[in-house]
C-alpha cells in the first residue's frame, strides 16, 4: 500500500446493507466488496475461534447459526442492548465496529492505500446517543469521522450534484430500520434543509414482518403449526419475507416457496404460498398510515405547503414499491388524506416529479462520497446547511420546558440564555436537559448536572448563563456558568432515558443517579431547585 494519501471515504452504514464510496475524476464511485458486490449485507457472524465474518457469507449461514449471527444492529444503536456470543458480550457499537472494519479493509485493498478519515451517514432522526454510538463504533474500527451526515441530506447531495437549476424537493428515505423525511431546497449550489421528520420505529423490516406474520397465520390455520417455535424455520421465513417484498416491487404476484421448511408427524412440510401485491398492500395498511402521518407532520412543522416540492427523491429499497410512490404523489399533488392503499393514478398524479436517475440503494453512499470529496478538496463550490429535528432546552423551577435550540435550527449551532436562582442563598442550581419531540408533550430526559454557587445571594441575584452547543455531527453539549464567580459546569451525557426511568449522568468525573419523574413536568428537587 501507499504510505500517504488524502482520500476520505464515504460510508453508508445501513440497517440491511452498507456501502463505501469515494471521489474519482470528480464523481462519486461505489467501492466493490471482495465478492464484487456494490452492497455489503450488514450482518456479522462470529465463529467459535473468534474469527469474524461480515457480509454475504455471514448472511448465507444465518439460518444454521442464528445464535452466532447479528443482523439489523443499527436498530439497537443507542440502546442498552447486549449480544452474548461464545460467552463474550458485544454492544451494538461493538458489532457496528466489526462492520465498519470490514468496509474499511476492503476499501483499503481496492484503493491500495491506508485509510483513516471518513464521512458516515446516519438517519436524520437519530438522537444524541445513537450518534454517539456511531462515533464509538467508528473509533473502534480505526476511523476518524470528519462528519456524521444525515442520510436524506446525503441523498439530496447526490441529486444536486448533477442538478443544473434550482430545486425544492422532498426526500423520503425508507431504509431497513428507519423512516427519514427531509424538505430541502437547492439554490446557487447551496443546499438548505427546510424541515425534517421521521421515525426510528418504522422501516422496511416492518413491512417484512407483515409478510412473515401472514405466512405464520396461514401455516397455523392450515397445518396447526406454530413456526415461531422452530428457530431455523422462522429464520427462513424472515429471509423469504424480505425476498417477497422485493419481488412485489416489480411484479403483481410472487410465490413464497420453501421446501422442507420443517418436519411434521406426517413428514416434511413444503411451503408454497402465493402473495398478490393487492393483498400485501392491505397487510401494510397501518405502516402506510404511519408514513403518511410523519410526512404530513414534517410539512406542518416546516410551515410549507404540500405543493412546495417540485421534486421527489426516493431513497432505500422499500421505496421501490409502487404503493410508496402513489402515496407520496397523492400527498404532494392534492394534500388530501390518502385512503390506504391509494387508488388508481390520475393524470395529475402522473406529473413528472419523481427523480429516478438515482439508484435508491446507492444515493446515500454517493452523497457521503461527495461530502468526503468536498472535505478532501477534490470537489468545490458545493455548500449545505443541515438542521436539528428536535427541540432542545431545560426544565425550569415550575417544571416547564424552556427551549434554547428549537427544532429546525441549522447546525453547528450555539445558543445561551440567562437564568437565576429561585431561593435565598441557594448553594447550587440543577440543570435538567430535555428534548421535546413532535407536537405532543413528549419529553426525553437527556441528563442533569448541578453547578455549585460559591457566593450564594438572595434569590434572583445570581446570574447563571446556560449554553447549548451542537457540533457538526449533531451532538449536543451543555454548560452552565456562574457569571459572578466564573465557575463553570459541563455535562457529558452517558445515558438518556424516557420519562419515569432512572438516568445516570457523568458530570465532571462525579457520578450521580436520580429517579426521573417528569411525566407531569414536575420533580422533587429537595434543597436545590431547577433553574
C-alpha positions as CSV (number, residue, x, y, z in Angstrom):
1,X,0.0,0.0,0.0
2,X,1.0,3.6,-0.4
3,X,2.2,5.3,2.7
4,X,0.4,8.6,2.3
5,X,-2.9,9.7,0.8
6,X,-5.6,12.3,1.3
7,X,-8.5,10.1,0.3
8,X,-11.6,10.4,2.5
9,X,-14.2,7.7,2.1
10,X,-18.0,8.0,2.5
11,X,-19.8,5.2,4.3
12,X,-23.5,4.4,4.3
13,X,-23.8,2.3,7.4
14,X,-27.2,0.8,6.7
15,X,-29.6,-1.4,8.6
16,X,-29.7,-4.1,5.9
17,X,-26.8,-3.2,3.7
18,X,-23.7,-0.9,3.8
19,X,-21.7,0.7,1.1
20,X,-18.5,2.6,0.7
21,X,-17.8,5.4,-1.8
22,X,-15.0,7.9,-2.8
23,X,-14.4,10.5,-5.4
24,X,-12.6,9.6,-8.7
25,X,-12.2,12.1,-11.5
26,X,-14.7,14.4,-10.0
27,X,-17.5,11.9,-9.5
28,X,-18.6,9.6,-6.6
29,X,-17.8,5.9,-7.1
30,X,-19.0,2.9,-5.2
31,X,-16.2,0.6,-4.0
32,X,-17.0,-3.1,-4.7
33,X,-16.5,-5.6,-1.9
34,X,-14.3,-8.7,-2.2
35,X,-17.2,-10.7,-3.8
36,X,-17.7,-8.0,-6.4
37,X,-20.9,-6.7,-4.9
38,X,-21.7,-3.0,-4.5
39,X,-23.7,-3.6,-1.3
40,X,-22.4,-5.5,1.7
41,X,-25.1,-7.0,4.0
42,X,-24.8,-5.5,7.5
43,X,-24.6,-9.0,9.0
44,X,-21.9,-10.3,11.4
45,X,-21.1,-14.0,12.1
46,X,-18.6,-14.8,14.9
47,X,-17.1,-18.3,14.8
48,X,-16.1,-20.2,18.0
49,X,-12.4,-19.5,17.4
50,X,-13.2,-15.7,17.3
51,X,-13.0,-15.3,13.6
52,X,-15.4,-12.6,12.3
53,X,-17.3,-13.0,9.0
54,X,-19.1,-9.9,7.7
55,X,-21.4,-9.5,4.7
56,X,-22.9,-12.0,2.2
57,X,-21.1,-15.1,3.7
58,X,-22.4,-14.1,7.2
59,X,-26.0,-13.7,5.8
60,X,-25.9,-17.0,4.0
61,X,-25.2,-19.1,7.1
62,X,-27.6,-17.2,9.4
63,X,-30.3,-19.9,9.2
64,X,-28.0,-22.5,10.7
65,X,-26.1,-20.3,13.1
66,X,-28.6,-17.8,14.3
67,X,-27.2,-17.5,17.8
68,X,-23.8,-16.6,16.5
69,X,-25.1,-14.1,13.9
70,X,-26.2,-10.5,14.3
71,X,-28.2,-8.5,11.8
72,X,-30.1,-5.2,11.9
73,X,-27.8,-4.0,14.6
74,X,-28.5,-0.4,13.5
75,X,-31.9,-0.7,15.2
76,X,-30.2,-1.3,18.5
77,X,-27.8,1.7,18.3
78,X,-28.1,4.0,21.3
79,X,-30.0,1.3,23.3
80,X,-28.8,-0.7,26.3
81,X,-28.7,-3.9,24.2
82,X,-26.2,-6.7,24.7
83,X,-25.3,-9.6,22.4
84,X,-23.8,-12.7,24.0
85,X,-21.8,-14.8,21.6
86,X,-19.5,-17.6,22.8
87,X,-19.6,-16.3,26.4
88,X,-18.5,-12.9,25.2
89,X,-20.6,-9.7,25.4
90,X,-20.9,-7.3,22.5
91,X,-22.6,-3.9,22.5
92,X,-24.3,-2.5,19.3
93,X,-21.3,-0.3,18.9
94,X,-19.0,-3.3,19.0
95,X,-21.0,-5.1,16.3
96,X,-21.1,-2.0,14.1
97,X,-17.4,-1.6,14.6
98,X,-16.9,-5.0,13.1
99,X,-18.9,-4.0,10.0
100,X,-17.0,-0.7,9.7
101,X,-13.7,-2.5,10.0
102,X,-14.7,-4.8,7.1
103,X,-15.7,-1.9,4.9
104,X,-12.5,-0.1,5.7
105,X,-10.3,-3.2,5.0
106,X,-11.8,-3.9,1.6
107,X,-11.8,-0.2,0.6
108,X,-8.0,0.0,1.5
109,X,-7.3,-3.1,-0.6
110,X,-9.3,-1.6,-3.5
111,X,-7.6,1.8,-3.4
112,X,-4.2,0.5,-2.5
113,X,-3.6,2.9,0.4
114,X,-4.3,3.1,4.1
115,X,-7.5,5.0,5.1
116,X,-8.3,6.9,8.3
117,X,-10.8,9.7,7.6
118,X,-14.4,9.1,6.7
119,X,-17.9,10.6,6.4
120,X,-20.5,8.3,7.9
121,X,-24.2,8.7,7.3
122,X,-26.9,8.4,10.0
123,X,-30.7,8.7,10.0
124,X,-31.7,12.4,10.4
125,X,-33.9,11.3,13.3
126,X,-31.0,9.6,15.2
127,X,-30.8,11.1,18.6
128,X,-27.7,12.2,20.5
129,X,-26.9,8.8,22.0
130,X,-27.4,6.9,18.7
131,X,-24.9,9.3,17.1
132,X,-22.5,8.8,19.9
133,X,-22.7,5.0,19.4
134,X,-21.9,5.5,15.7
135,X,-18.8,7.6,16.6
136,X,-17.7,4.9,19.1
137,X,-18.1,2.2,16.5
138,X,-16.0,4.2,14.0
139,X,-13.3,4.8,16.6
140,X,-13.1,1.1,17.4
141,X,-12.7,0.4,13.7
142,X,-9.8,2.9,13.4
143,X,-11.8,5.5,11.6
144,X,-11.7,9.3,12.2
145,X,-15.2,10.6,11.5
146,X,-15.0,14.1,9.9
147,X,-18.8,14.4,9.7
148,X,-21.9,12.4,10.6
149,X,-24.1,13.2,7.7
150,X,-27.8,12.9,7.8
151,X,-28.9,10.3,5.2
152,X,-31.6,12.4,3.4
153,X,-29.1,15.2,3.1
154,X,-26.6,12.8,1.6
155,X,-29.3,11.6,-1.0
156,X,-30.0,15.3,-1.8
157,X,-26.3,15.9,-2.3
158,X,-26.3,13.1,-4.9
159,X,-29.2,14.6,-6.7
160,X,-28.0,18.2,-6.6
161,X,-24.5,17.2,-7.7
162,X,-25.8,16.8,-11.3
163,X,-28.6,19.4,-10.9
164,X,-28.4,22.3,-13.3
165,X,-31.1,24.6,-11.9
166,X,-32.7,25.4,-8.6
167,X,-35.0,22.9,-7.0
168,X,-37.2,22.3,-4.0
169,X,-37.5,18.7,-3.0
170,X,-38.9,16.2,-0.6
171,X,-36.5,13.4,0.3
172,X,-38.1,10.2,1.7
173,X,-35.5,7.7,3.0
174,X,-37.3,4.5,3.9
175,X,-34.4,2.2,4.8
176,X,-34.4,-1.2,6.6
177,X,-35.0,0.3,10.0
178,X,-35.8,4.0,9.8
179,X,-38.0,6.5,8.0
180,X,-36.4,9.9,7.3
181,X,-38.2,12.8,5.7
182,X,-36.4,16.0,4.7
183,X,-37.6,19.1,2.9
184,X,-34.7,20.8,1.3
185,X,-34.1,23.4,-1.4
186,X,-31.1,23.8,-3.7
187,X,-30.2,27.3,-5.0
188,X,-26.9,28.7,-6.3
189,X,-25.0,25.5,-5.4
190,X,-26.2,25.7,-1.8
191,X,-28.3,23.0,-0.1
192,X,-30.5,24.2,2.8
193,X,-32.7,21.9,4.9
194,X,-36.1,23.4,5.5
195,X,-37.7,20.7,7.5
196,X,-37.0,17.2,8.9
197,X,-39.1,14.4,10.4
198,X,-39.4,10.7,10.5
199,X,-39.2,7.8,12.9
200,X,-36.7,5.2,14.1
201,X,-39.6,2.8,14.9
202,X,-40.6,2.0,11.3
203,X,-38.6,0.8,8.3
204,X,-38.5,-1.8,5.5
205,X,-38.2,-4.6,8.1
206,X,-41.6,-3.5,9.4
207,X,-43.1,-4.5,6.0
208,X,-41.1,-7.8,6.0
209,X,-42.7,-8.7,9.4
210,X,-46.2,-8.2,8.0
211,X,-45.4,-10.9,5.3
212,X,-43.9,-13.2,7.9
213,X,-47.0,-12.8,10.1
214,X,-49.2,-13.6,7.1
215,X,-47.2,-16.8,6.4
216,X,-47.3,-17.8,10.1
217,X,-51.0,-17.4,10.3
218,X,-51.6,-19.4,7.1
219,X,-49.4,-22.3,8.3
220,X,-51.2,-22.1,11.7
221,X,-54.6,-22.2,10.2
222,X,-53.8,-24.9,7.6
223,X,-51.5,-27.2,9.5
224,X,-52.0,-26.2,13.1
225,X,-48.2,-25.5,13.4
226,X,-46.5,-22.6,15.1
227,X,-43.3,-22.0,13.2
228,X,-42.1,-19.4,15.8
229,X,-41.1,-22.4,17.9
230,X,-38.7,-23.6,15.2
231,X,-35.8,-21.1,15.0
232,X,-34.4,-22.4,11.7
233,X,-37.8,-22.3,10.1
234,X,-38.5,-18.8,11.4
235,X,-35.2,-17.5,10.1
236,X,-36.1,-18.9,6.7
237,X,-39.4,-17.1,6.8
238,X,-37.6,-13.8,7.6
239,X,-35.3,-14.2,4.6
240,X,-38.1,-15.2,2.2
241,X,-40.4,-12.4,3.6
242,X,-37.9,-9.8,2.6
243,X,-37.5,-11.5,-0.8
244,X,-41.2,-11.5,-1.4
245,X,-41.4,-7.8,-0.7
246,X,-38.6,-7.2,-3.2
247,X,-40.4,-9.3,-5.8
248,X,-43.6,-7.3,-5.3
249,X,-41.7,-4.1,-6.2
250,X,-41.7,-5.2,-9.8
251,X,-44.4,-7.8,-10.2
252,X,-48.0,-8.2,-9.3
253,X,-47.7,-11.6,-7.6
254,X,-45.0,-13.8,-6.2
255,X,-44.8,-17.2,-4.6
256,X,-43.1,-17.9,-1.3
257,X,-41.6,-21.4,-1.8
258,X,-39.6,-23.0,1.0
259,X,-39.1,-26.8,0.6
260,X,-38.5,-28.8,3.8
261,X,-39.3,-25.8,6.0
262,X,-40.0,-28.1,9.0
263,X,-40.7,-31.7,9.9
264,X,-44.2,-32.8,11.0
265,X,-45.7,-36.2,12.1
266,X,-46.7,-36.7,8.5
267,X,-43.3,-35.9,7.1
268,X,-41.6,-32.8,5.8
269,X,-43.6,-29.7,5.1
270,X,-43.0,-27.8,1.9
271,X,-44.3,-24.2,1.8
272,X,-45.8,-22.9,-1.4
273,X,-47.9,-19.8,-0.8
274,X,-48.9,-17.1,-3.3
275,X,-48.9,-13.5,-2.4
276,X,-50.5,-10.8,-4.6
277,X,-49.5,-7.2,-4.4
278,X,-53.0,-6.1,-3.5
279,X,-53.0,-8.4,-0.5
280,X,-49.6,-7.2,0.5
281,X,-50.7,-3.5,0.3
282,X,-53.6,-4.4,2.6
283,X,-51.2,-6.1,5.0
284,X,-49.1,-2.9,5.3
285,X,-52.1,-0.6,5.6
286,X,-51.1,0.5,9.1
287,X,-47.5,1.2,8.1
288,X,-48.6,3.3,5.1
289,X,-50.8,5.3,7.5
290,X,-47.8,5.9,9.8
291,X,-45.6,7.0,6.9
292,X,-48.3,9.5,5.7
293,X,-48.7,10.8,9.3
294,X,-45.0,11.5,9.6
295,X,-44.8,13.2,6.2
296,X,-47.7,15.5,6.9
297,X,-46.3,16.3,10.3
298,X,-43.0,17.3,8.6
299,X,-44.8,19.7,6.3
300,X,-46.7,21.2,9.2
301,X,-43.6,21.8,11.4
302,X,-41.8,23.4,8.5
303,X,-44.7,25.7,7.6
304,X,-44.5,24.7,4.0
305,X,-47.5,23.6,1.8
306,X,-47.9,20.1,0.4
307,X,-47.3,21.6,-3.1
308,X,-44.0,23.2,-2.1
309,X,-41.7,20.5,-3.5
310,X,-41.1,20.3,-7.3
311,X,-39.0,17.1,-7.0
312,X,-39.4,13.9,-5.0
313,X,-36.3,11.8,-4.2
314,X,-36.9,8.2,-3.0
315,X,-34.2,6.5,-1.1
316,X,-34.0,3.0,0.3
317,X,-35.0,-0.3,-1.3
318,X,-38.6,-0.3,0.0
319,X,-39.4,3.0,-1.8
320,X,-39.4,0.8,-5.0
321,X,-42.8,-0.4,-4.0
322,X,-45.3,1.2,-6.4
323,X,-47.6,1.9,-3.4
324,X,-45.0,4.2,-1.9
325,X,-44.7,6.3,-5.0
326,X,-48.5,6.5,-5.3
327,X,-48.8,7.6,-1.6
328,X,-46.3,10.4,-2.0
329,X,-47.7,11.7,-5.2
330,X,-51.2,11.9,-3.7
331,X,-49.9,13.9,-0.7
332,X,-47.8,16.3,-2.8
333,X,-50.3,16.8,-5.6
334,X,-53.5,17.1,-3.7
335,X,-52.7,17.5,0.0
336,X,-55.7,15.4,1.0
337,X,-55.8,12.4,3.3
338,X,-55.0,9.2,1.5
339,X,-57.1,6.0,1.6
340,X,-54.7,3.1,2.1
341,X,-53.8,1.6,-0.2
342,X,-54.0,4.6,-2.6
343,X,-56.4,4.3,-5.5
344,X,-55.7,4.5,-9.3
345,X,-53.5,7.3,-10.5
346,X,-55.0,10.3,-12.3
347,X,-53.2,12.4,-14.9
348,X,-52.3,14.9,-12.2
349,X,-50.8,12.1,-10.1
350,X,-48.5,11.3,-13.0
351,X,-46.8,14.6,-13.0
352,X,-43.1,14.1,-13.5
353,X,-41.8,15.0,-10.1
354,X,-40.2,11.7,-9.1
355,X,-36.4,11.7,-9.8
356,X,-35.5,8.2,-10.9
357,X,-32.0,8.9,-12.2
358,X,-30.6,7.9,-8.8
359,X,-30.3,4.3,-7.6
360,X,-32.2,4.4,-4.3
361,X,-29.8,1.9,-2.8
362,X,-26.8,3.9,-3.6
363,X,-27.9,7.5,-3.2
364,X,-26.9,7.9,0.4
365,X,-23.5,6.4,-0.1
366,X,-22.8,8.5,-3.1
367,X,-23.8,11.6,-1.1
368,X,-21.4,10.6,1.6
369,X,-18.7,10.3,-1.0
370,X,-19.5,13.8,-2.4
371,X,-19.1,15.4,1.0
372,X,-15.9,13.4,1.5
373,X,-14.7,14.9,-1.8
374,X,-15.6,18.4,-0.6
375,X,-13.6,17.9,2.7
376,X,-10.6,16.4,0.9
377,X,-10.6,19.2,-1.7
378,X,-11.4,17.1,-4.7
379,X,-14.8,18.9,-5.1
380,X,-15.6,22.5,-4.6
381,X,-18.4,25.1,-4.9
382,X,-21.0,23.0,-3.1
383,X,-22.4,24.0,0.3
384,X,-25.1,22.6,2.5
385,X,-26.7,23.5,5.8
386,X,-28.3,20.8,8.0
387,X,-30.7,21.2,10.9
388,X,-31.6,19.5,14.2
389,X,-35.0,17.7,14.2
390,X,-35.8,18.1,18.0
391,X,-36.5,21.0,20.4
392,X,-33.7,21.2,23.0
393,X,-34.0,23.0,26.3
394,X,-34.1,22.8,30.1
395,X,-36.8,22.4,32.8
396,X,-37.4,25.5,34.8
397,X,-38.4,25.7,38.5
398,X,-42.1,25.4,37.7
399,X,-41.5,22.2,35.7
400,X,-42.0,23.9,32.3
401,X,-39.9,23.3,29.2
402,X,-37.8,26.2,28.3
403,X,-36.4,25.9,24.7
404,X,-32.9,27.0,23.9
405,X,-32.4,25.4,20.5
406,X,-35.7,25.0,18.6
407,X,-36.2,22.1,16.2
408,X,-35.3,23.1,12.7
409,X,-32.2,25.1,13.7
410,X,-29.3,24.7,11.3
411,X,-26.2,23.3,12.9
412,X,-23.4,23.7,14.0
413,X,-25.3,26.0,16.4
414,X,-24.8,27.6,19.8
415,X,-27.4,29.4,22.0
416,X,-27.2,30.8,25.5
417,X,-29.8,32.0,28.0
418,X,-29.6,33.7,31.4
419,X,-31.3,32.0,34.4
420,X,-31.3,32.9,38.1
421,X,-31.7,31.3,41.5
422,X,-35.2,30.7,43.0
423,X,-34.3,30.6,46.7
424,X,-32.4,32.9,49.0
425,X,-28.8,31.9,49.5
426,X,-29.2,28.9,47.2
427,X,-25.9,26.9,47.1
428,X,-26.4,25.1,43.8
429,X,-28.6,25.0,40.7
430,X,-29.6,21.9,38.9
431,X,-29.7,21.9,35.1
432,X,-32.1,19.3,33.7
433,X,-31.6,19.0,29.9
434,X,-34.7,17.9,27.9
435,X,-35.5,17.0,24.4
436,X,-39.0,17.6,23.1
437,X,-40.2,15.6,20.1
438,X,-43.2,16.2,17.9
439,X,-46.3,18.3,18.5
440,X,-47.2,16.3,21.6
441,X,-45.7,17.0,25.1
442,X,-43.3,14.1,24.5
443,X,-40.1,14.8,26.6
444,X,-36.9,12.8,26.8
445,X,-34.5,13.5,29.7
446,X,-31.1,13.9,28.2
447,X,-29.3,14.3,31.5
448,X,-28.8,16.5,34.6
449,X,-25.9,18.2,36.4
450,X,-25.6,20.6,39.3
451,X,-23.5,23.8,39.5
452,X,-22.1,24.9,42.9
453,X,-22.6,28.6,43.7
454,X,-19.5,29.9,45.5
455,X,-21.1,33.2,46.6
456,X,-24.8,32.5,47.4
457,X,-27.1,35.6,47.4
458,X,-30.7,36.4,47.7
459,X,-33.0,34.8,45.1
460,X,-32.8,36.4,41.7
461,X,-29.3,37.9,42.3
462,X,-27.1,35.1,40.9
463,X,-27.0,35.0,37.1
464,X,-26.4,31.6,35.5
465,X,-25.6,31.5,31.8
466,X,-26.7,28.2,30.3
467,X,-25.1,27.4,26.9
468,X,-26.3,24.8,24.4
469,X,-23.9,23.8,21.6
470,X,-24.5,21.4,18.7
471,X,-21.4,20.4,16.8
472,X,-21.0,19.4,13.1
473,X,-22.1,15.8,14.0
474,X,-25.3,17.0,15.5
475,X,-24.1,16.2,19.0
476,X,-25.2,18.3,22.0
477,X,-23.1,19.7,24.8
478,X,-24.4,21.8,27.7
479,X,-22.6,24.1,30.1
480,X,-23.6,26.5,32.9
481,X,-21.6,29.5,34.1
482,X,-22.0,31.4,37.3
483,X,-21.2,34.8,36.0
484,X,-20.3,36.3,39.4
485,X,-17.7,33.7,40.3
486,X,-16.7,32.5,36.9
487,X,-17.3,28.8,38.0
488,X,-18.5,26.6,35.1
489,X,-20.1,23.1,35.0
490,X,-20.4,21.0,31.9
491,X,-22.3,17.8,31.2
492,X,-21.2,14.6,29.4
493,X,-24.3,12.6,28.8
494,X,-23.7,8.9,29.1
495,X,-27.3,7.8,29.1
496,X,-30.6,9.2,28.2
497,X,-33.9,7.7,29.1
498,X,-37.6,8.2,28.6
499,X,-39.9,9.6,31.3
500,X,-40.1,7.6,34.6
501,X,-36.8,5.8,34.3
502,X,-33.5,6.1,36.2
503,X,-30.9,8.2,34.5
504,X,-27.2,8.0,35.2
505,X,-25.2,11.1,34.2
506,X,-21.5,11.7,34.2
507,X,-20.7,15.2,35.5
508,X,-17.1,16.3,35.7
509,X,-16.0,12.9,36.8
510,X,-18.6,12.6,39.6
511,X,-21.4,10.1,39.0
512,X,-24.9,10.8,40.3
513,X,-28.1,8.8,40.0
514,X,-31.7,10.1,40.5
515,X,-35.2,8.9,39.7
516,X,-36.5,10.9,36.8
517,X,-40.2,11.9,37.1
518,X,-41.2,14.5,34.5
519,X,-44.5,12.9,33.5
520,X,-46.3,16.0,34.7
521,X,-43.4,18.3,34.2
522,X,-42.6,18.3,37.9
523,X,-39.8,16.9,40.1
524,X,-38.8,17.0,43.8
525,X,-35.6,18.9,44.0
526,X,-35.1,18.9,47.7
527,X,-32.8,21.7,49.0
528,X,-31.8,22.7,45.4
529,X,-34.1,23.9,42.8
530,X,-34.0,23.6,39.0
531,X,-33.4,26.9,37.3
